[in-house]
């Protein structure tokens, strides 16, 4: 049933608002950028499963990222951001040194394993206890990396056991370098402007709360492209239709994990019930704050924000603008009711004016 908050404001169950009588729990993504290693396995898995065509082999000269951004032929895009920063405090360096080999642990731990734990949480437990205990085995490369962290001033990159090199100082005297990596994707907004403006019904809300494009209904008008506050949805040049991430709607129907989350080796991309993911994300944010990574913040998780909260949200290690994300996104159809009221009022005044003019002539 359509509610008063169908276009803007808090909306706890968009699937029910769309007309589903008894929808399943809303599904979504939580992307923890602090453990993203930029392998782009998510991009490859997305293209393979969804038969997304290749988008050209272009050397963009932007760090190691040659995807460039989201588009009709890139439903996942891993951004590489290189930063030179002042040396971090010793607490953060010690946290890195107390980590573990995430590549080895990812084969044994994870939300996909019965009774398993997210890799990031196990890393935190290891560092909190100052050692490499637990069922996951030894620290692997992390123990060998510990001296490097202290001798070279390497910086904690979020990925346990992964340390940046110490290059020559830059013009500002800063020596430490870190890479911020983030796998970007469609946000599957609670208030999806692309869906609101679609004139053919090609975009629809699924029972899982996600937003999907039906290509056989899309007429290529492009209204959705300009309506998206994140610049996600795009038209494919060869056929003019709109394409974007479906959160693997076909896999959800079979109770399967989306391809990108399934392929992620470090569980940077986590899939599940949205409410549980939000709780998990808040725990992870607090964990990072506890070890001195105070710049860690959540993005898109707030159901009271300008889009009603995102179905795909992120933990970031810097300002959203650094990752190419809008700092305060607002659904572009928010003011439609007010606009229609003003249009109706203007039309009414025009009719009244015309009638007054006609009556004045008769008099």
C-alpha beads as a LAMMPS data file, in Angstrom:
LAMMPS data file: protein, C-alpha beads

363 atoms
362 bonds

1 atom types
1 bond types

-500.0 500.0 xlo xhi
-500.0 500.0 ylo yhi
-500.0 500.0 zlo zhi

Masses

1 110.0

Atoms # bond

1 1 1 0.000 0.000 0.000
2 1 1 1.372 3.414 -0.941
3 1 1 2.253 5.518 2.111
4 1 1 2.721 9.228 2.697
5 1 1 6.490 8.604 2.620
6 1 1 6.514 6.861 -0.745
7 1 1 8.575 9.651 -2.331
8 1 1 10.582 10.980 0.603
9 1 1 11.192 10.314 4.289
10 1 1 11.696 7.215 6.384
11 1 1 10.257 4.072 4.826
12 1 1 10.997 0.852 6.693
13 1 1 9.672 -1.603 4.098
14 1 1 9.846 -0.405 0.480
15 1 1 8.738 -3.803 -0.841
16 1 1 5.499 -3.680 1.136
17 1 1 5.043 -0.071 0.025
18 1 1 5.387 -1.317 -3.562
19 1 1 2.457 -3.697 -3.087
20 1 1 3.956 -6.978 -1.885
21 1 1 1.682 -8.466 0.779
22 1 1 4.204 -10.544 2.733
23 1 1 7.686 -9.799 1.369
24 1 1 10.834 -11.505 2.679
25 1 1 13.395 -9.501 4.681
26 1 1 15.023 -6.758 2.628
27 1 1 18.360 -7.802 1.145
28 1 1 21.400 -5.654 0.525
29 1 1 25.171 -5.179 0.465
30 1 1 27.533 -3.905 3.135
31 1 1 30.873 -3.030 1.552
32 1 1 33.701 -2.710 4.081
33 1 1 36.316 -0.726 2.170
34 1 1 38.877 -1.204 4.959
35 1 1 39.458 -4.791 3.792
36 1 1 39.148 -4.249 0.033
37 1 1 42.390 -5.216 -1.764
38 1 1 41.361 -3.985 -5.209
39 1 1 41.539 -7.411 -6.846
40 1 1 38.460 -6.653 -8.993
41 1 1 37.167 -10.203 -8.592
42 1 1 33.742 -8.640 -8.040
43 1 1 33.888 -6.891 -11.407
44 1 1 34.808 -10.111 -13.211
45 1 1 32.172 -12.187 -11.403
46 1 1 29.487 -9.601 -12.154
47 1 1 30.319 -9.535 -15.848
48 1 1 30.482 -13.302 -16.125
49 1 1 27.236 -14.078 -14.331
50 1 1 25.169 -11.287 -15.883
51 1 1 26.756 -11.506 -19.343
52 1 1 27.741 -7.844 -19.155
53 1 1 29.798 -6.997 -22.267
54 1 1 33.336 -5.755 -22.011
55 1 1 33.632 -1.992 -21.740
56 1 1 36.864 -1.472 -23.629
57 1 1 40.469 -1.883 -22.601
58 1 1 41.394 1.687 -21.783
59 1 1 44.482 2.733 -19.839
60 1 1 43.088 5.725 -17.969
61 1 1 46.240 6.593 -16.036
62 1 1 44.248 6.738 -12.793
63 1 1 46.346 4.688 -10.385
64 1 1 45.654 1.007 -11.099
65 1 1 41.994 1.554 -11.957
66 1 1 41.089 1.356 -15.621
67 1 1 37.346 0.839 -15.174
68 1 1 36.822 4.500 -14.392
69 1 1 33.350 4.242 -12.881
70 1 1 29.939 2.665 -13.061
71 1 1 28.114 2.455 -16.369
72 1 1 25.850 0.326 -18.525
73 1 1 28.733 -2.100 -19.094
74 1 1 30.296 -1.775 -15.613
75 1 1 27.848 -2.705 -12.851
76 1 1 30.700 -2.986 -10.342
77 1 1 33.665 -0.602 -10.360
78 1 1 36.600 -0.778 -7.960
79 1 1 38.134 2.626 -7.314
80 1 1 41.822 3.047 -6.428
81 1 1 42.655 6.254 -4.557
82 1 1 46.288 6.905 -3.665
83 1 1 46.934 9.182 -0.701
84 1 1 50.074 10.594 0.872
85 1 1 49.470 11.207 4.543
86 1 1 51.362 12.082 7.714
87 1 1 52.578 9.041 9.651
88 1 1 49.877 7.409 11.738
89 1 1 50.194 6.809 15.454
90 1 1 51.899 3.740 16.858
91 1 1 48.602 2.174 17.942
92 1 1 47.443 1.916 14.350
93 1 1 50.773 0.453 13.219
94 1 1 50.708 -2.120 16.012
95 1 1 47.187 -3.079 14.963
96 1 1 48.449 -3.911 11.496
97 1 1 51.361 -5.880 12.893
98 1 1 48.985 -7.967 15.027
99 1 1 46.841 -8.929 12.026
100 1 1 46.799 -12.153 10.046
101 1 1 47.034 -13.488 6.519
102 1 1 43.556 -12.687 5.221
103 1 1 44.088 -14.695 2.035
104 1 1 44.688 -17.880 4.037
105 1 1 41.970 -17.145 6.553
106 1 1 39.358 -16.319 3.896
107 1 1 39.376 -19.964 2.854
108 1 1 38.423 -21.052 6.356
109 1 1 36.394 -18.176 7.757
110 1 1 33.456 -16.177 6.543
111 1 1 29.769 -15.574 6.669
112 1 1 29.289 -18.287 4.053
113 1 1 30.737 -20.928 6.383
114 1 1 28.404 -22.438 9.020
115 1 1 29.310 -20.861 12.325
116 1 1 31.864 -18.617 10.620
117 1 1 32.656 -14.987 11.319
118 1 1 33.360 -12.100 8.955
119 1 1 37.061 -11.931 8.211
120 1 1 37.258 -8.317 9.384
121 1 1 35.812 -9.197 12.776
122 1 1 38.287 -12.048 13.257
123 1 1 41.131 -9.664 12.380
124 1 1 39.923 -7.300 15.065
125 1 1 39.757 -10.100 17.621
126 1 1 43.321 -11.115 16.814
127 1 1 44.635 -7.572 17.145
128 1 1 42.641 -6.955 20.330
129 1 1 44.227 -9.954 21.995
130 1 1 47.654 -8.933 20.790
131 1 1 48.363 -12.206 19.081
132 1 1 47.387 -14.789 16.543
133 1 1 45.153 -17.045 18.588
134 1 1 41.805 -18.468 17.600
135 1 1 40.794 -21.279 15.310
136 1 1 42.030 -19.582 12.192
137 1 1 45.629 -20.731 12.532
138 1 1 48.814 -18.708 12.374
139 1 1 49.314 -15.092 11.438
140 1 1 50.940 -15.897 8.149
141 1 1 52.523 -12.873 6.493
142 1 1 51.408 -10.501 9.227
143 1 1 54.032 -11.655 11.700
144 1 1 56.719 -11.121 9.105
145 1 1 55.281 -7.710 8.360
146 1 1 55.502 -6.545 11.954
147 1 1 59.148 -5.407 11.798
148 1 1 58.468 -3.621 8.533
149 1 1 55.676 -1.669 10.165
150 1 1 58.047 -0.263 12.764
151 1 1 61.220 0.088 10.729
152 1 1 59.824 1.743 7.614
153 1 1 56.905 3.630 9.073
154 1 1 54.453 1.668 6.931
155 1 1 50.824 2.593 7.274
156 1 1 47.869 0.395 8.160
157 1 1 45.801 0.004 4.991
158 1 1 42.747 -1.551 6.589
159 1 1 43.600 -4.910 5.040
160 1 1 45.202 -6.910 7.905
161 1 1 48.826 -7.694 7.183
162 1 1 49.019 -5.404 4.144
163 1 1 51.495 -2.554 4.574
164 1 1 52.271 0.309 2.218
165 1 1 55.830 1.024 1.093
166 1 1 57.665 4.049 2.401
167 1 1 58.537 6.194 -0.650
168 1 1 60.524 9.392 -0.810
169 1 1 58.833 12.347 0.920
170 1 1 56.532 14.407 -1.266
171 1 1 56.648 18.214 -1.607
172 1 1 54.831 18.585 1.717
173 1 1 57.256 16.338 3.547
174 1 1 54.764 13.487 3.852
175 1 1 56.176 10.012 3.416
176 1 1 53.507 7.437 4.181
177 1 1 51.201 6.306 1.393
178 1 1 47.934 4.441 1.551
179 1 1 45.536 3.177 -1.075
180 1 1 41.832 3.573 -0.533
181 1 1 39.909 0.982 -2.508
182 1 1 36.149 0.703 -2.857
183 1 1 33.935 -1.534 -4.955
184 1 1 31.151 0.802 -6.040
185 1 1 27.720 -0.428 -7.089
186 1 1 24.096 0.664 -7.486
187 1 1 22.742 1.700 -4.083
188 1 1 19.232 0.220 -4.524
189 1 1 17.837 3.261 -2.729
190 1 1 14.801 3.111 -0.476
191 1 1 13.488 6.085 -2.448
192 1 1 14.666 5.312 -5.978
193 1 1 14.227 8.340 -8.213
194 1 1 15.021 6.251 -11.295
195 1 1 11.987 4.100 -10.535
196 1 1 9.764 7.095 -9.799
197 1 1 10.398 8.809 -13.144
198 1 1 10.270 5.734 -15.407
199 1 1 7.285 6.230 -17.763
200 1 1 7.024 2.615 -18.944
201 1 1 7.398 0.662 -15.706
202 1 1 10.676 -0.826 -16.895
203 1 1 12.133 -0.174 -13.445
204 1 1 10.402 -1.993 -10.623
205 1 1 10.840 -2.781 -6.944
206 1 1 11.390 -6.478 -6.228
207 1 1 10.073 -8.401 -3.248
208 1 1 13.601 -8.183 -1.779
209 1 1 13.487 -4.368 -1.786
210 1 1 15.953 -4.053 -4.667
211 1 1 15.459 -2.073 -7.893
212 1 1 15.699 -3.847 -11.257
213 1 1 15.438 -2.736 -14.909
214 1 1 13.375 -4.793 -17.353
215 1 1 15.223 -4.276 -20.615
216 1 1 12.337 -5.603 -22.718
217 1 1 10.136 -2.778 -21.398
218 1 1 12.722 0.032 -21.422
219 1 1 12.161 2.562 -24.215
220 1 1 15.511 4.312 -23.791
221 1 1 14.061 7.689 -22.741
222 1 1 16.923 8.254 -20.295
223 1 1 14.840 9.881 -17.554
224 1 1 16.295 7.465 -15.023
225 1 1 19.851 8.450 -15.931
226 1 1 19.339 12.088 -15.003
227 1 1 17.210 11.209 -11.954
228 1 1 19.791 9.056 -10.137
229 1 1 21.520 11.118 -7.401
230 1 1 24.573 8.826 -7.576
231 1 1 25.053 8.775 -11.347
232 1 1 24.820 4.970 -11.391
233 1 1 22.355 3.995 -14.101
234 1 1 23.451 4.437 -17.704
235 1 1 22.331 3.771 -21.273
236 1 1 24.159 1.280 -23.447
237 1 1 25.357 2.930 -26.634
238 1 1 24.532 0.096 -29.024
239 1 1 20.869 -0.316 -28.039
240 1 1 19.978 2.861 -26.093
241 1 1 18.430 0.992 -23.157
242 1 1 19.263 1.526 -19.470
243 1 1 21.312 -1.024 -17.544
244 1 1 22.559 -1.346 -13.978
245 1 1 23.170 -3.793 -11.121
246 1 1 20.213 -6.064 -10.327
247 1 1 21.751 -7.372 -7.091
248 1 1 21.606 -10.680 -8.995
249 1 1 17.816 -10.877 -8.785
250 1 1 17.847 -14.298 -10.459
251 1 1 20.207 -15.639 -7.795
252 1 1 18.147 -14.164 -4.959
253 1 1 15.137 -16.102 -6.208
254 1 1 17.152 -19.295 -5.753
255 1 1 18.397 -18.247 -2.296
256 1 1 21.908 -17.746 -3.659
257 1 1 24.464 -15.050 -2.817
258 1 1 25.054 -12.418 -5.548
259 1 1 28.047 -13.200 -7.748
260 1 1 30.196 -10.265 -6.599
261 1 1 29.848 -11.074 -2.896
262 1 1 30.447 -14.750 -3.610
263 1 1 33.704 -13.973 -5.402
264 1 1 35.113 -11.432 -2.920
265 1 1 38.183 -13.088 -1.282
266 1 1 38.306 -10.806 1.779
267 1 1 34.569 -10.409 2.367
268 1 1 34.771 -6.714 1.726
269 1 1 31.394 -7.205 0.010
270 1 1 28.956 -8.758 2.462
271 1 1 25.442 -9.793 1.501
272 1 1 22.458 -10.506 3.729
273 1 1 19.404 -9.093 5.451
274 1 1 19.753 -5.327 5.472
275 1 1 18.893 -4.846 9.145
276 1 1 21.531 -7.355 10.220
277 1 1 24.103 -5.821 7.884
278 1 1 23.529 -2.399 9.442
279 1 1 24.166 -3.823 12.901
280 1 1 27.302 -5.577 11.678
281 1 1 28.542 -2.396 10.006
282 1 1 28.121 -0.368 13.191
283 1 1 30.129 -2.965 15.129
284 1 1 32.890 -2.792 12.525
285 1 1 32.930 1.003 12.639
286 1 1 33.262 0.918 16.408
287 1 1 36.038 -1.666 16.200
288 1 1 38.058 0.583 13.931
289 1 1 37.482 3.572 16.193
290 1 1 38.648 1.538 19.172
291 1 1 42.034 0.915 17.532
292 1 1 42.524 4.525 16.478
293 1 1 41.046 4.585 12.963
294 1 1 38.728 7.436 13.877
295 1 1 38.150 8.475 10.257
296 1 1 36.098 5.316 9.642
297 1 1 32.486 6.179 8.920
298 1 1 29.356 4.578 7.474
299 1 1 27.792 5.903 4.291
300 1 1 24.259 5.227 3.108
301 1 1 23.143 3.206 6.139
302 1 1 20.874 5.858 7.696
303 1 1 17.155 5.303 6.944
304 1 1 16.537 8.963 7.734
305 1 1 18.892 10.379 5.095
306 1 1 17.910 12.031 1.825
307 1 1 17.196 8.768 0.005
308 1 1 15.691 6.857 2.930
309 1 1 18.832 4.769 3.324
310 1 1 20.607 2.668 0.720
311 1 1 20.227 -1.030 0.125
312 1 1 23.955 -1.076 -0.651
313 1 1 25.965 0.954 1.844
314 1 1 29.636 1.368 2.738
315 1 1 32.218 1.768 5.462
316 1 1 34.628 4.475 4.276
317 1 1 38.025 5.587 5.569
318 1 1 37.743 9.169 4.320
319 1 1 35.176 11.727 3.208
320 1 1 32.629 10.464 0.647
321 1 1 33.870 12.984 -1.913
322 1 1 37.277 11.265 -1.909
323 1 1 35.572 8.157 -3.298
324 1 1 33.492 10.133 -5.793
325 1 1 30.299 9.845 -3.733
326 1 1 27.919 12.752 -3.051
327 1 1 28.224 13.891 0.590
328 1 1 24.493 14.336 1.154
329 1 1 22.449 12.603 -1.575
330 1 1 18.776 13.508 -1.887
331 1 1 16.206 11.700 -4.000
332 1 1 15.595 13.967 -6.968
333 1 1 11.827 13.353 -6.910
334 1 1 11.481 14.659 -3.352
335 1 1 9.739 17.858 -4.407
336 1 1 7.373 16.325 -6.976
337 1 1 4.222 16.651 -4.802
338 1 1 4.981 20.296 -4.099
339 1 1 5.754 20.935 -7.771
340 1 1 2.450 19.376 -8.880
341 1 1 0.548 21.447 -6.321
342 1 1 2.141 24.641 -7.610
343 1 1 1.427 23.614 -11.195
344 1 1 -2.206 22.932 -10.336
345 1 1 -2.482 26.276 -8.554
346 1 1 -0.923 28.089 -11.510
347 1 1 -3.300 26.343 -13.925
348 1 1 -6.248 27.284 -11.695
349 1 1 -5.221 30.929 -11.660
350 1 1 -4.882 30.887 -15.448
351 1 1 -8.410 29.493 -15.817
352 1 1 -9.784 32.066 -13.393
353 1 1 -7.984 34.842 -15.222
354 1 1 -9.364 33.695 -18.550
355 1 1 -12.908 33.542 -17.162
356 1 1 -12.553 36.989 -15.584
357 1 1 -11.326 38.426 -18.871
358 1 1 -14.222 36.844 -20.775
359 1 1 -16.807 38.082 -18.285
360 1 1 -15.235 41.551 -18.341
361 1 1 -15.679 41.777 -22.106
362 1 1 -19.356 40.864 -21.865
363 1 1 -19.887 43.526 -19.229

Bonds

1 1 1 2
2 1 2 3
3 1 3 4
4 1 4 5
5 1 5 6
6 1 6 7
7 1 7 8
8 1 8 9
9 1 9 10
10 1 10 11
11 1 11 12
12 1 12 13
13 1 13 14
14 1 14 15
15 1 15 16
16 1 16 17
17 1 17 18
18 1 18 19
19 1 19 20
20 1 20 21
21 1 21 22
22 1 22 23
23 1 23 24
24 1 24 25
25 1 25 26
26 1 26 27
27 1 27 28
28 1 28 29
29 1 29 30
30 1 30 31
31 1 31 32
32 1 32 33
33 1 33 34
34 1 34 35
35 1 35 36
36 1 36 37
37 1 37 38
38 1 38 39
39 1 39 40
40 1 40 41
41 1 41 42
42 1 42 43
43 1 43 44
44 1 44 45
45 1 45 46
46 1 46 47
47 1 47 48
48 1 48 49
49 1 49 50
50 1 50 51
51 1 51 52
52 1 52 53
53 1 53 54
54 1 54 55
55 1 55 56
56 1 56 57
57 1 57 58
58 1 58 59
59 1 59 60
60 1 60 61
61 1 61 62
62 1 62 63
63 1 63 64
64 1 64 65
65 1 65 66
66 1 66 67
67 1 67 68
68 1 68 69
69 1 69 70
70 1 70 71
71 1 71 72
72 1 72 73
73 1 73 74
74 1 74 75
75 1 75 76
76 1 76 77
77 1 77 78
78 1 78 79
79 1 79 80
80 1 80 81
81 1 81 82
82 1 82 83
83 1 83 84
84 1 84 85
85 1 85 86
86 1 86 87
87 1 87 88
88 1 88 89
89 1 89 90
90 1 90 91
91 1 91 92
92 1 92 93
93 1 93 94
94 1 94 95
95 1 95 96
96 1 96 97
97 1 97 98
98 1 98 99
99 1 99 100
100 1 100 101
101 1 101 102
102 1 102 103
103 1 103 104
104 1 104 105
105 1 105 106
106 1 106 107
107 1 107 108
108 1 108 109
109 1 109 110
110 1 110 111
111 1 111 112
112 1 112 113
113 1 113 114
114 1 114 115
115 1 115 116
116 1 116 117
117 1 117 118
118 1 118 119
119 1 119 120
120 1 120 121
121 1 121 122
122 1 122 123
123 1 123 124
124 1 124 125
125 1 125 126
126 1 126 127
127 1 127 128
128 1 128 129
129 1 129 130
130 1 130 131
131 1 131 132
132 1 132 133
133 1 133 134
134 1 134 135
135 1 135 136
136 1 136 137
137 1 137 138
138 1 138 139
139 1 139 140
140 1 140 141
141 1 141 142
142 1 142 143
143 1 143 144
144 1 144 145
145 1 145 146
146 1 146 147
147 1 147 148
148 1 148 149
149 1 149 150
150 1 150 151
151 1 151 152
152 1 152 153
153 1 153 154
154 1 154 155
155 1 155 156
156 1 156 157
157 1 157 158
158 1 158 159
159 1 159 160
160 1 160 161
161 1 161 162
162 1 162 163
163 1 163 164
164 1 164 165
165 1 165 166
166 1 166 167
167 1 167 168
168 1 168 169
169 1 169 170
170 1 170 171
171 1 171 172
172 1 172 173
173 1 173 174
174 1 174 175
175 1 175 176
176 1 176 177
177 1 177 178
178 1 178 179
179 1 179 180
180 1 180 181
181 1 181 182
182 1 182 183
183 1 183 184
184 1 184 185
185 1 185 186
186 1 186 187
187 1 187 188
188 1 188 189
189 1 189 190
190 1 190 191
191 1 191 192
192 1 192 193
193 1 193 194
194 1 194 195
195 1 195 196
196 1 196 197
197 1 197 198
198 1 198 199
199 1 199 200
200 1 200 201
201 1 201 202
202 1 202 203
203 1 203 204
204 1 204 205
205 1 205 206
206 1 206 207
207 1 207 208
208 1 208 209
209 1 209 210
210 1 210 211
211 1 211 212
212 1 212 213
213 1 213 214
214 1 214 215
215 1 215 216
216 1 216 217
217 1 217 218
218 1 218 219
219 1 219 220
220 1 220 221
221 1 221 222
222 1 222 223
223 1 223 224
224 1 224 225
225 1 225 226
226 1 226 227
227 1 227 228
228 1 228 229
229 1 229 230
230 1 230 231
231 1 231 232
232 1 232 233
233 1 233 234
234 1 234 235
235 1 235 236
236 1 236 237
237 1 237 238
238 1 238 239
239 1 239 240
240 1 240 241
241 1 241 242
242 1 242 243
243 1 243 244
244 1 244 245
245 1 245 246
246 1 246 247
247 1 247 248
248 1 248 249
249 1 249 250
250 1 250 251
251 1 251 252
252 1 252 253
253 1 253 254
254 1 254 255
255 1 255 256
256 1 256 257
257 1 257 258
258 1 258 259
259 1 259 260
260 1 260 261
261 1 261 262
262 1 262 263
263 1 263 264
264 1 264 265
265 1 265 266
266 1 266 267
267 1 267 268
268 1 268 269
269 1 269 270
270 1 270 271
271 1 271 272
272 1 272 273
273 1 273 274
274 1 274 275
275 1 275 276
276 1 276 277
277 1 277 278
278 1 278 279
279 1 279 280
280 1 280 281
281 1 281 282
282 1 282 283
283 1 283 284
284 1 284 285
285 1 285 286
286 1 286 287
287 1 287 288
288 1 288 289
289 1 289 290
290 1 290 291
291 1 291 292
292 1 292 293
293 1 293 294
294 1 294 295
295 1 295 296
296 1 296 297
297 1 297 298
298 1 298 299
299 1 299 300
300 1 300 301
301 1 301 302
302 1 302 303
303 1 303 304
304 1 304 305
305 1 305 306
306 1 306 307
307 1 307 308
308 1 308 309
309 1 309 310
310 1 310 311
311 1 311 312
312 1 312 313
313 1 313 314
314 1 314 315
315 1 315 316
316 1 316 317
317 1 317 318
318 1 318 319
319 1 319 320
320 1 320 321
321 1 321 322
322 1 322 323
323 1 323 324
324 1 324 325
325 1 325 326
326 1 326 327
327 1 327 328
328 1 328 329
329 1 329 330
330 1 330 331
331 1 331 332
332 1 332 333
333 1 333 334
334 1 334 335
335 1 335 336
336 1 336 337
337 1 337 338
338 1 338 339
339 1 339 340
340 1 340 341
341 1 341 342
342 1 342 343
343 1 343 344
344 1 344 345
345 1 345 346
346 1 346 347
347 1 347 348
348 1 348 349
349 1 349 350
350 1 350 351
351 1 351 352
352 1 352 353
353 1 353 354
354 1 354 355
355 1 355 356
356 1 356 357
357 1 357 358
358 1 358 359
359 1 359 360
360 1 360 361
361 1 361 362
362 1 362 363
